[in-house]
Structures are given as structure tokens and as C-alpha cells.
Amino acid sequence: MNAVGITTEQVWGWLGEVADPEIPVISVVDLGIVRDVALEGDACVVTITPTYSGCPAMDAIRDDVKTAF
């Protein structure tokens, strides 16, 4: 993700709008699976930890996080 001109606070705000695909009334931030947001040069790295190993929703969550930007 291109991070030029954005802040980590903005990213956290956008992530707060990303719904969990299995429980859509909760955001991925509220669910507690977003562990870190880091701006590295012109890239934004979002670290997500699934609620359990092999979580089938991780692909959908990854795609939704990318779309949020």
C-alpha cells in the first residue's frame, strides 16, 4: 500500500471501518486482530493476527483491508 502523505492515525481510522466478515457489526480493530500499523518508507504495513490458526476469513479480511486504502 502506498503510504505517501498518510499517518498511522488515518490508517487506524480506516481500519476501524473494516467489518469482520463473520461478525459484520464488529470492525477488525474492535475484534482485536489488527496488531500494528507501520509506515515504512512509502509503504504501509498492517499486521493482522487471526483469532485462531487457519481462520478461513483471513483472505477476505486481507482483501477488505487493502480495499480500505
C-alpha positions in Angstrom: 0.0 0.0 0.0 1.3 3.4 -0.9 1.7 5.4 2.3 2.9 8.8 1.0 1.1 11.6 2.8 -0.9 9.5 5.3 -0.5 9.0 9.0 -0.9 5.9 11.2 -3.8 7.5 12.9 -5.6 7.8 9.5 -4.9 4.1 8.8 -6.3 3.1 12.2 -9.4 5.1 11.4 -9.8 3.4 8.0 -9.3 0.0 9.6 -12.0 0.9 12.2 -14.4 0.9 9.3 -13.4 -2.6 8.0 -16.1 -5.1 9.2 -15.2 -8.6 10.3 -16.7 -10.8 7.6 -18.0 -13.3 10.1 -19.4 -10.7 12.6 -20.2 -7.7 10.4 -21.3 -5.5 13.4 -17.7 -5.5 14.7 -14.7 -4.0 13.0 -11.4 -5.8 12.6 -9.9 -3.2 15.1 -12.7 -3.8 17.7 -12.2 -7.6 17.2 -8.5 -7.1 18.2 -6.9 -8.8 15.2 -5.1 -5.7 14.0 -1.9 -5.8 15.9 0.2 -3.0 14.3 0.2 -0.3 11.7 3.7 0.8 10.5 4.7 3.3 7.8 7.9 2.1 6.2 9.1 4.5 3.5 6.3 4.8 1.0 4.6 1.5 2.2 2.1 0.9 4.9 2.3 -2.5 6.7 -0.7 -3.7 8.6 -0.1 -6.7 10.9 -3.1 -8.8 11.4 -3.3 -11.9 13.7 -6.2 -14.2 13.2 -8.4 -15.2 16.1 -7.3 -18.8 15.6 -4.9 -20.6 13.4 -6.3 -21.4 9.9 -9.1 -18.8 10.2 -11.0 -19.1 6.9 -11.9 -15.4 6.9 -8.2 -14.2 6.7 -8.2 -13.9 2.9 -11.4 -11.8 3.0 -10.1 -9.7 5.8 -6.8 -9.1 3.9 -8.7 -8.1 0.8 -11.0 -5.7 2.8 -8.0 -4.1 4.5 -6.4 -3.5 1.1 -9.6 -2.0 -0.2 -9.9 0.4 2.8 -6.9 2.3 1.4 
